[in-house]
Amino acid sequence: MLNIALFGPPGAGKGTQSEKLLKKYNLTYISTGDMLRSEIAEGSPLGLEAKSIIARGGLVSDELIVRIIEKKIKKNPNSKGILFDGFPRTTVQAYILEGLLLKLNTSLDCMVSLEVPQKELIQRLLLRAKTSGRSDDSLEVIKVRLKEYDEKTKPVADFYDKRGKYFKVNGVGKIDDIFDNIVDVIEANRKKEFTNIVLLGKPGSGKGTQGKMLADKHNLVYISTGKLLRKEIADGTAIGRQVAPFMEKGEIVPDEIPIKLIEQQLEANPQANGFVFKGFPRTIVQAYILDGLLKRVGMSVSGMIEIRLPTLKAIKRLSARAKTDRKRAYDERTELIVHRLEQYEEKTVPVIDYYKKQKKFYSVKGEGTEKEVFDRLSEMVEEINKSNY
């Protein structure tokens, strides 16, 4: 998630810049001022409570603000991030915000402060009062609000400055120029986004070939548990001797072994932009395991892509592979091929449902030339990236 707080005194232009940021980054907009005014317009109990406070230019209670924010966030569970406008306005609210984001397993990326001289602010707010009809924009109230800002809100800057998340941007000038400067700050300070793809499909669907090609094109690291296990067998290691009987029959090896191998790969590639996982997870339990492994290094599964292939086509491909130097031990006997396909239906298809429930499921047709399938997969990875970023 990309979480931004737009900071600055009343009249700094936060609303204008917020509209442009929302459009660019597809964020959930949290504007306590707008939400409170909406409550007032509806005449709700919350609105009546807040009306007199806002009319005087005061700040409503933190309890009231938190209730409104939590309600808005819950309405947007699949948000790509949050833009906070007008919150936090005190150091207490800054701590509250940290707690709210912690509940979402995320944090604030940066606070961008629009810097505008007070004389300019008063002129802007008086002009706005003439055009908007807002009762809280009279000269008397403007002075109260700016005083409130000086006394209570500016300390928030120190709070985030100490955490290296507070950045000033000149709020005077052309709107587009100001926006470009804000975007520069955000891009320089946003958390790195990772692309982690789980590639699933029947045995023989081409996951190995396509997985390596996808990783190369999208600058990801390819992790094939099957390939790692076969290397252990070839090297005659203790792990290799342990898993050989499972591999020969096309069985799923004990979970503790791929866990160890995947952990090693994650540790060996700390600068990776993400990973393509082939051969893991093959069961629901392994799907939970992968979530845990990725969470430990600050990542998660971005999307799961199924390569669809008819069963008969899969059998023909595996039988044909048995006659090449790429053959597997379980390719040479029809009963083993059938057994692997049965295992896929029984144990791996439920994994697809697991990712469907998380809205991370994607699917492509596995028939056609190698390039045709690759092009479909590559387009899907790009779609996943767009939906996640």
Contacts in CASP RR format, 6 or more apart in sequence:
PFRMAT RR
TARGET T0000
AUTHOR 0000-0000-0000
METHOD contacts of the structure
MODEL  1
MLNIALFGPPGAGKGTQSEKLLKKYNLTYISTGDMLRSEIAEGSPLGLEA
KSIIARGGLVSDELIVRIIEKKIKKNPNSKGILFDGFPRTTVQAYILEGL
LLKLNTSLDCMVSLEVPQKELIQRLLLRAKTSGRSDDSLEVIKVRLKEYD
EKTKPVADFYDKRGKYFKVNGVGKIDDIFDNIVDVIEANRKKEFTNIVLL
GKPGSGKGTQGKMLADKHNLVYISTGKLLRKEIADGTAIGRQVAPFMEKG
EIVPDEIPIKLIEQQLEANPQANGFVFKGFPRTIVQAYILDGLLKRVGMS
VSGMIEIRLPTLKAIKRLSARAKTDRKRAYDERTELIVHRLEQYEEKTVP
VIDYYKKQKKFYSVKGEGTEKEVFDRLSEMVEEINKSNY
1 79 0 8 1.000
1 80 0 8 1.000
1 81 0 8 1.000
1 82 0 8 1.000
1 104 0 8 1.000
1 106 0 8 1.000
2 25 0 8 1.000
2 27 0 8 1.000
2 80 0 8 1.000
2 81 0 8 1.000
2 109 0 8 1.000
2 186 0 8 1.000
2 190 0 8 1.000
2 191 0 8 1.000
3 81 0 8 1.000
3 82 0 8 1.000
3 83 0 8 1.000
3 84 0 8 1.000
3 101 0 8 1.000
3 106 0 8 1.000
3 107 0 8 1.000
3 108 0 8 1.000
3 109 0 8 1.000
4 21 0 8 1.000
4 25 0 8 1.000
4 27 0 8 1.000
4 82 0 8 1.000
4 83 0 8 1.000
4 84 0 8 1.000
4 108 0 8 1.000
4 109 0 8 1.000
4 110 0 8 1.000
4 111 0 8 1.000
4 112 0 8 1.000
4 186 0 8 1.000
5 83 0 8 1.000
5 84 0 8 1.000
5 86 0 8 1.000
5 87 0 8 1.000
5 88 0 8 1.000
5 97 0 8 1.000
5 108 0 8 1.000
5 110 0 8 1.000
5 111 0 8 1.000
5 112 0 8 1.000
5 160 0 8 1.000
6 14 0 8 1.000
6 15 0 8 1.000
6 17 0 8 1.000
6 18 0 8 1.000
6 21 0 8 1.000
6 83 0 8 1.000
6 84 0 8 1.000
6 85 0 8 1.000
6 86 0 8 1.000
6 111 0 8 1.000
6 112 0 8 1.000
6 114 0 8 1.000
6 182 0 8 1.000
7 14 0 8 1.000
7 86 0 8 1.000
7 111 0 8 1.000
7 112 0 8 1.000
7 113 0 8 1.000
7 114 0 8 1.000
7 156 0 8 1.000
7 157 0 8 1.000
7 166 0 8 1.000
8 14 0 8 1.000
8 113 0 8 1.000
8 114 0 8 1.000
8 115 0 8 1.000
8 116 0 8 1.000
8 149 0 8 1.000
8 153 0 8 1.000
9 116 0 8 1.000
9 118 0 8 1.000
9 121 0 8 1.000
9 146 0 8 1.000
9 149 0 8 1.000
9 153 0 8 1.000
10 121 0 8 1.000
10 125 0 8 1.000
10 142 0 8 1.000
10 145 0 8 1.000
10 146 0 8 1.000
10 149 0 8 1.000
11 116 0 8 1.000
11 121 0 8 1.000
11 124 0 8 1.000
11 125 0 8 1.000
11 128 0 8 1.000
12 114 0 8 1.000
12 115 0 8 1.000
12 116 0 8 1.000
12 121 0 8 1.000
12 171 0 8 1.000
13 114 0 8 1.000
13 116 0 8 1.000
13 124 0 8 1.000
13 171 0 8 1.000
14 85 0 8 1.000
14 86 0 8 1.000
14 114 0 8 1.000
15 31 0 8 1.000
15 85 0 8 1.000
16 175 0 8 1.000
17 114 0 8 1.000
17 175 0 8 1.000
17 178 0 8 1.000
17 179 0 8 1.000
17 182 0 8 1.000
18 29 0 8 1.000
18 31 0 8 1.000
18 83 0 8 1.000
18 85 0 8 1.000
20 175 0 8 1.000
20 179 0 8 1.000
21 27 0 8 1.000
21 83 0 8 1.000
21 179 0 8 1.000
21 182 0 8 1.000
21 183 0 8 1.000
21 186 0 8 1.000
22 29 0 8 1.000
22 83 0 8 1.000
24 183 0 8 1.000
25 80 0 8 1.000
25 81 0 8 1.000
25 83 0 8 1.000
25 186 0 8 1.000
26 80 0 8 1.000
27 79 0 8 1.000
27 80 0 8 1.000
27 81 0 8 1.000
27 82 0 8 1.000
27 83 0 8 1.000
28 72 0 8 1.000
28 73 0 8 1.000
28 76 0 8 1.000
28 79 0 8 1.000
28 81 0 8 1.000
28 82 0 8 1.000
28 83 0 8 1.000
29 82 0 8 1.000
29 83 0 8 1.000
29 85 0 8 1.000
30 69 0 8 1.000
30 72 0 8 1.000
30 73 0 8 1.000
30 82 0 8 1.000
30 83 0 8 1.000
30 84 0 8 1.000
30 85 0 8 1.000
30 87 0 8 1.000
31 85 0 8 1.000
31 86 0 8 1.000
32 60 0 8 1.000
32 65 0 8 1.000
32 68 0 8 1.000
32 69 0 8 1.000
32 85 0 8 1.000
32 86 0 8 1.000
32 87 0 8 1.000
32 89 0 8 1.000
33 54 0 8 1.000
33 86 0 8 1.000
34 85 0 8 1.000
35 68 0 8 1.000
35 72 0 8 1.000
36 46 0 8 1.000
36 47 0 8 1.000
36 50 0 8 1.000
36 54 0 8 1.000
36 60 0 8 1.000
36 68 0 8 1.000
37 54 0 8 1.000
39 46 0 8 1.000
39 47 0 8 1.000
39 50 0 8 1.000
39 68 0 8 1.000
40 47 0 8 1.000
40 48 0 8 1.000
40 50 0 8 1.000
40 51 0 8 1.000
40 54 0 8 1.000
46 64 0 8 1.000
46 67 0 8 1.000
46 68 0 8 1.000
49 60 0 8 1.000
49 64 0 8 1.000
50 60 0 8 1.000
50 64 0 8 1.000
53 59 0 8 1.000
53 60 0 8 1.000
54 60 0 8 1.000
54 136 0 8 1.000
55 135 0 8 1.000
55 136 0 8 1.000
55 141 0 8 1.000
56 141 0 8 1.000
56 144 0 8 1.000
57 136 0 8 1.000
57 141 0 8 1.000
57 144 0 8 1.000
57 145 0 8 1.000
57 148 0 8 1.000
58 144 0 8 1.000
58 145 0 8 1.000
58 148 0 8 1.000
59 89 0 8 1.000
59 90 0 8 1.000
59 148 0 8 1.000
59 152 0 8 1.000
62 90 0 8 1.000
62 92 0 8 1.000
62 93 0 8 1.000
62 96 0 8 1.000
65 87 0 8 1.000
65 93 0 8 1.000
65 96 0 8 1.000
66 96 0 8 1.000
66 100 0 8 1.000
69 87 0 8 1.000
69 100 0 8 1.000
70 100 0 8 1.000
73 79 0 8 1.000
73 82 0 8 1.000
73 100 0 8 1.000
73 104 0 8 1.000
78 359 0 8 1.000
80 388 0 8 1.000
80 389 0 8 1.000
81 106 0 8 1.000
84 97 0 8 1.000
84 108 0 8 1.000
87 93 0 8 1.000
87 97 0 8 1.000
88 94 0 8 1.000
88 96 0 8 1.000
88 97 0 8 1.000
88 156 0 8 1.000
89 152 0 8 1.000
89 153 0 8 1.000
89 156 0 8 1.000
90 152 0 8 1.000
90 153 0 8 1.000
90 155 0 8 1.000
90 156 0 8 1.000
91 155 0 8 1.000
91 156 0 8 1.000
91 159 0 8 1.000
93 156 0 8 1.000
94 156 0 8 1.000
94 159 0 8 1.000
94 160 0 8 1.000
97 108 0 8 1.000
98 107 0 8 1.000
98 108 0 8 1.000
101 107 0 8 1.000
101 108 0 8 1.000
108 160 0 8 1.000
108 165 0 8 1.000
109 165 0 8 1.000
109 186 0 8 1.000
109 189 0 8 1.000
109 190 0 8 1.000
109 191 0 8 1.000
110 165 0 8 1.000
110 166 0 8 1.000
110 167 0 8 1.000
110 185 0 8 1.000
110 186 0 8 1.000
110 189 0 8 1.000
110 190 0 8 1.000
111 156 0 8 1.000
111 157 0 8 1.000
111 160 0 8 1.000
111 165 0 8 1.000
111 166 0 8 1.000
111 167 0 8 1.000
112 167 0 8 1.000
112 169 0 8 1.000
112 182 0 8 1.000
112 185 0 8 1.000
112 186 0 8 1.000
113 157 0 8 1.000
113 166 0 8 1.000
113 167 0 8 1.000
113 168 0 8 1.000
113 169 0 8 1.000
114 169 0 8 1.000
114 171 0 8 1.000
114 178 0 8 1.000
115 168 0 8 1.000
115 169 0 8 1.000
115 170 0 8 1.000
115 171 0 8 1.000
115 172 0 8 1.000
116 124 0 8 1.000
116 171 0 8 1.000
116 172 0 8 1.000
117 172 0 8 1.000
118 146 0 8 1.000
120 172 0 8 1.000
121 142 0 8 1.000
121 146 0 8 1.000
122 139 0 8 1.000
122 142 0 8 1.000
122 146 0 8 1.000
125 137 0 8 1.000
125 142 0 8 1.000
126 137 0 8 1.000
126 139 0 8 1.000
126 142 0 8 1.000
128 134 0 8 1.000
128 137 0 8 1.000
129 137 0 8 1.000
129 138 0 8 1.000
135 141 0 8 1.000
136 145 0 8 1.000
157 166 0 8 1.000
159 166 0 8 1.000
160 166 0 8 1.000
165 189 0 8 1.000
167 185 0 8 1.000
167 189 0 8 1.000
169 178 0 8 1.000
169 181 0 8 1.000
169 182 0 8 1.000
169 185 0 8 1.000
170 178 0 8 1.000
170 181 0 8 1.000
171 178 0 8 1.000
172 178 0 8 1.000
192 273 0 8 1.000
193 388 0 8 1.000
193 389 0 8 1.000
194 272 0 8 1.000
194 273 0 8 1.000
194 274 0 8 1.000
194 298 0 8 1.000
194 299 0 8 1.000
194 300 0 8 1.000
194 302 0 8 1.000
195 218 0 8 1.000
195 220 0 8 1.000
195 273 0 8 1.000
195 274 0 8 1.000
195 302 0 8 1.000
195 381 0 8 1.000
195 384 0 8 1.000
195 385 0 8 1.000
195 388 0 8 1.000
196 274 0 8 1.000
196 275 0 8 1.000
196 277 0 8 1.000
196 294 0 8 1.000
196 299 0 8 1.000
196 300 0 8 1.000
196 301 0 8 1.000
196 302 0 8 1.000
196 303 0 8 1.000
197 214 0 8 1.000
197 220 0 8 1.000
197 275 0 8 1.000
197 276 0 8 1.000
197 277 0 8 1.000
197 301 0 8 1.000
197 302 0 8 1.000
197 303 0 8 1.000
197 304 0 8 1.000
197 305 0 8 1.000
197 381 0 8 1.000
197 384 0 8 1.000
198 277 0 8 1.000
198 281 0 8 1.000
198 290 0 8 1.000
198 301 0 8 1.000
198 303 0 8 1.000
198 304 0 8 1.000
198 305 0 8 1.000
198 355 0 8 1.000
199 207 0 8 1.000
199 208 0 8 1.000
199 210 0 8 1.000
199 211 0 8 1.000
199 214 0 8 1.000
199 276 0 8 1.000
199 277 0 8 1.000
199 278 0 8 1.000
199 279 0 8 1.000
199 304 0 8 1.000
199 305 0 8 1.000
199 307 0 8 1.000
200 207 0 8 1.000
200 304 0 8 1.000
200 305 0 8 1.000
200 306 0 8 1.000
200 307 0 8 1.000
200 348 0 8 1.000
200 351 0 8 1.000
200 352 0 8 1.000
201 207 0 8 1.000
201 306 0 8 1.000
201 307 0 8 1.000
201 308 0 8 1.000
201 309 0 8 1.000
201 344 0 8 1.000
201 348 0 8 1.000
202 307 0 8 1.000
202 309 0 8 1.000
202 311 0 8 1.000
202 314 0 8 1.000
202 341 0 8 1.000
202 344 0 8 1.000
203 314 0 8 1.000
203 318 0 8 1.000
203 337 0 8 1.000
203 340 0 8 1.000
203 341 0 8 1.000
203 344 0 8 1.000
204 309 0 8 1.000
204 314 0 8 1.000
204 317 0 8 1.000
204 318 0 8 1.000
204 321 0 8 1.000
205 307 0 8 1.000
205 308 0 8 1.000
205 309 0 8 1.000
205 314 0 8 1.000
205 317 0 8 1.000
205 366 0 8 1.000
206 307 0 8 1.000
206 317 0 8 1.000
206 366 0 8 1.000
206 373 0 8 1.000
207 278 0 8 1.000
207 279 0 8 1.000
207 307 0 8 1.000
208 224 0 8 1.000
208 278 0 8 1.000
209 370 0 8 1.000
210 307 0 8 1.000
210 370 0 8 1.000
210 373 0 8 1.000
210 374 0 8 1.000
210 377 0 8 1.000
211 222 0 8 1.000
211 224 0 8 1.000
211 276 0 8 1.000
211 278 0 8 1.000
211 377 0 8 1.000
212 222 0 8 1.000
213 374 0 8 1.000
214 220 0 8 1.000
214 222 0 8 1.000
214 276 0 8 1.000
214 374 0 8 1.000
214 377 0 8 1.000
214 378 0 8 1.000
214 381 0 8 1.000
215 221 0 8 1.000
215 222 0 8 1.000
215 275 0 8 1.000
215 276 0 8 1.000
216 222 0 8 1.000
217 378 0 8 1.000
218 273 0 8 1.000
218 378 0 8 1.000
218 381 0 8 1.000
219 273 0 8 1.000
220 272 0 8 1.000
220 273 0 8 1.000
220 274 0 8 1.000
220 275 0 8 1.000
220 276 0 8 1.000
221 265 0 8 1.000
221 269 0 8 1.000
221 272 0 8 1.000
221 274 0 8 1.000
221 275 0 8 1.000
221 276 0 8 1.000
222 275 0 8 1.000
222 276 0 8 1.000
222 278 0 8 1.000
223 262 0 8 1.000
223 265 0 8 1.000
223 275 0 8 1.000
223 276 0 8 1.000
223 277 0 8 1.000
223 278 0 8 1.000
223 280 0 8 1.000
224 278 0 8 1.000
224 279 0 8 1.000
225 258 0 8 1.000
225 261 0 8 1.000
225 262 0 8 1.000
225 277 0 8 1.000
225 278 0 8 1.000
225 279 0 8 1.000
225 280 0 8 1.000
226 247 0 8 1.000
226 278 0 8 1.000
226 279 0 8 1.000
228 258 0 8 1.000
228 261 0 8 1.000
228 265 0 8 1.000
229 239 0 8 1.000
229 240 0 8 1.000
229 243 0 8 1.000
229 247 0 8 1.000
229 253 0 8 1.000
229 257 0 8 1.000
229 258 0 8 1.000
229 261 0 8 1.000
230 247 0 8 1.000
232 239 0 8 1.000
232 240 0 8 1.000
232 243 0 8 1.000
232 261 0 8 1.000
233 240 0 8 1.000
233 241 0 8 1.000
233 243 0 8 1.000
233 244 0 8 1.000
233 247 0 8 1.000
239 257 0 8 1.000
239 260 0 8 1.000
239 261 0 8 1.000
242 254 0 8 1.000
242 257 0 8 1.000
243 253 0 8 1.000
243 257 0 8 1.000
245 251 0 8 1.000
246 252 0 8 1.000
246 253 0 8 1.000
246 254 0 8 1.000
247 253 0 8 1.000
247 328 0 8 1.000
247 329 0 8 1.000
247 330 0 8 1.000
248 329 0 8 1.000
248 330 0 8 1.000
249 330 0 8 1.000
249 336 0 8 1.000
249 339 0 8 1.000
250 328 0 8 1.000
250 329 0 8 1.000
250 330 0 8 1.000
250 336 0 8 1.000
250 339 0 8 1.000
250 340 0 8 1.000
250 343 0 8 1.000
251 343 0 8 1.000
252 282 0 8 1.000
252 283 0 8 1.000
252 343 0 8 1.000
252 347 0 8 1.000
255 285 0 8 1.000
255 286 0 8 1.000
255 289 0 8 1.000
258 280 0 8 1.000
258 286 0 8 1.000
259 289 0 8 1.000
259 293 0 8 1.000
262 277 0 8 1.000
262 280 0 8 1.000
262 290 0 8 1.000
262 293 0 8 1.000
263 293 0 8 1.000
265 275 0 8 1.000
266 275 0 8 1.000
266 293 0 8 1.000
266 294 0 8 1.000
266 297 0 8 1.000
269 275 0 8 1.000
274 299 0 8 1.000
277 290 0 8 1.000
280 286 0 8 1.000
280 290 0 8 1.000
281 287 0 8 1.000
281 289 0 8 1.000
281 290 0 8 1.000
281 351 0 8 1.000
282 347 0 8 1.000
282 348 0 8 1.000
282 351 0 8 1.000
283 347 0 8 1.000
283 348 0 8 1.000
283 350 0 8 1.000
283 351 0 8 1.000
284 347 0 8 1.000
284 350 0 8 1.000
284 351 0 8 1.000
284 354 0 8 1.000
286 351 0 8 1.000
287 351 0 8 1.000
287 354 0 8 1.000
287 355 0 8 1.000
290 301 0 8 1.000
291 300 0 8 1.000
291 301 0 8 1.000
294 300 0 8 1.000
294 301 0 8 1.000
301 355 0 8 1.000
301 358 0 8 1.000
301 360 0 8 1.000
302 360 0 8 1.000
302 384 0 8 1.000
302 385 0 8 1.000
302 388 0 8 1.000
303 355 0 8 1.000
303 360 0 8 1.000
303 361 0 8 1.000
303 362 0 8 1.000
303 384 0 8 1.000
303 388 0 8 1.000
304 351 0 8 1.000
304 352 0 8 1.000
304 355 0 8 1.000
304 360 0 8 1.000
304 361 0 8 1.000
304 362 0 8 1.000
305 362 0 8 1.000
305 363 0 8 1.000
305 364 0 8 1.000
305 377 0 8 1.000
305 380 0 8 1.000
305 381 0 8 1.000
305 384 0 8 1.000
306 352 0 8 1.000
306 361 0 8 1.000
306 362 0 8 1.000
306 363 0 8 1.000
306 364 0 8 1.000
307 364 0 8 1.000
307 366 0 8 1.000
307 373 0 8 1.000
307 377 0 8 1.000
308 363 0 8 1.000
308 364 0 8 1.000
308 365 0 8 1.000
308 366 0 8 1.000
309 317 0 8 1.000
309 366 0 8 1.000
309 367 0 8 1.000
310 367 0 8 1.000
311 341 0 8 1.000
313 367 0 8 1.000
314 341 0 8 1.000
315 334 0 8 1.000
315 337 0 8 1.000
315 338 0 8 1.000
315 341 0 8 1.000
318 331 0 8 1.000
318 337 0 8 1.000
318 340 0 8 1.000
319 331 0 8 1.000
319 334 0 8 1.000
319 337 0 8 1.000
321 327 0 8 1.000
321 328 0 8 1.000
321 331 0 8 1.000
322 328 0 8 1.000
322 331 0 8 1.000
322 332 0 8 1.000
330 336 0 8 1.000
330 337 0 8 1.000
330 339 0 8 1.000
330 340 0 8 1.000
331 337 0 8 1.000
352 361 0 8 1.000
355 361 0 8 1.000
362 380 0 8 1.000
362 383 0 8 1.000
362 384 0 8 1.000
364 373 0 8 1.000
364 376 0 8 1.000
364 377 0 8 1.000
364 380 0 8 1.000
365 373 0 8 1.000
365 376 0 8 1.000
366 373 0 8 1.000
366 376 0 8 1.000
367 373 0 8 1.000
END
